[in-house]
Amino acid sequence: MQTAFKLKKRMDTFFISHGSPTLSIDDSLPARHFLKSWQEKGFVPAPPRAILIISGHWETHEPTVNVVDRNDTIYDFYGFPKRMYELKYPAPGAPQLAKRVKELLSEGGFGRVKEDRTRGLDHGAWVPLMLMYPEADIPVCQLSVQTELDGTHHYNMGKALTPLRDEGVLIIGSGSATHNLRAIGRSTGRIVPWALEFDNWIKDSLLNGRHEDVNQYDKKAPHAKMAHPWPDHFYPLHVALGAAGGTASAELIHHSWQGESLSYASYRFTTAQ
């Protein structure tokens, strides 16, 4: 990646709720159709030079990037239909982007960023990307989350990565707006109150620019521990939000539910030029 490359328009950042792995095959899920229409709807007007994706399914003690020439497809889920294990997303790796991410995070005070030279893309990365960019021809680098740290750490990590938005890199946080798998019920059409209240609080906080509240969601949001018993699927939002900058505006670009509590709320973050 040539760091001297500059876009005419700064790239937006995104948080995508990828929900269940069945998003890869289940045409009854509205979120699947939303992602399949990604290019048609022009959320990103031109194909990015590379994609940096932060998935809730890669947890490490220190920030880590995968450095590969070609991404393997990781099937990090169990007991699902056989055809899900036959899906492939052989996107090129992005070693130069990985190097740039390491450089920016180190300059941002995150110390020595690690490399993983064997890891491909977990389903939090390849499932949404398979729907958004099915050609699998855009280089992809994945960045891990640190679940023993907090939202502010991940927001600041995103801030350090902001220059990538001027270099043709699409930054995507992939997780879930709510993620309590033990609480998913049948599709009764009734959303449980705790999930609805948390989901509405996040939407209101993002749309009104209350970034600090979002960073401290575990203290300020209603039912935070119920909505996210473990923060892995929420921290990708903080990275995407931080990369958009403190003056970024948020837009809810998709909203649907699975079961009674799994929110597929997805957001775009835009900074005025």
C-alpha positions, 0 to 999 in steps of 0.5 A: 500500500502506498501511503502517499495515495490520497482519496478525493473523499475520505472513506466512511467507516462502518459497523456491521452486525453479523449476528448468526453464522446462518447469515451465510445461507439463510435467505429469510434474514433481512440482514443477509439481503441488506449486505447482498445489496451493499454495492448496489446501494453505493455505501462505498461508491468505488471499490476500496483498495483494501479492507481492514476488518475488526471481528469480534471472533479474534481475541488477543492480549495485544493488537494483532494483524494477520499477514498472509498472501491469501486468506483461508476461510476459518469455520469457527462454528459448530453443529451447523448445516454441512453446506456452510462448511463448504463455503469459501472466501479466498480473498487476497491478504493485505501484507502492506496494509498490515504493515501500515496498521502496525506502524500507525498503532505503534505511533499511536502508543499501542506498543509493538503490534503482533503479526499472525502469519497463518491466520485467515478470516473467521466467520465474523469477517468472511460471512459479511464480506462474502455477501458485500464483495462476493468476488473476493478480489479485494485484499483483506487484513484482519485486526484483533480485539482485546477483551480484557481492555475497555471501549476507550482502548478500542476507540483510541485504536480506531483513532490511530487508524484514521489516516487509512481512510485517506488511503483507500482503506475501508474500515469495518467493525464486525460484531453484533449490536446485542450479543447474548446467545443464551438469551436468543428465543424463538422468532415470536415477533416480540423483542425482549425489553432489555435488548430493545432498551439497550439497542435504542440507547446505543442508537440514540447515543451514536446518532447524537454524537455521545461517543464518550457514553458509548465508550463507557457503555458498560457503566451507562447503558441499560442492561449492558451486561445482559446485552453483552455478557462478554464485550468481544462483539461490541468492541469492533464498533468502538474501533470503527467509531474511533476511526471516524473521528470525534466529529463523525456523524452516525447513520443507522443503515440497517436494522432487523432482529433474529429471535427475540434479542439478537440485533442486526443494527448496522451503522455508517460513520461519516466525517465532514470533508 
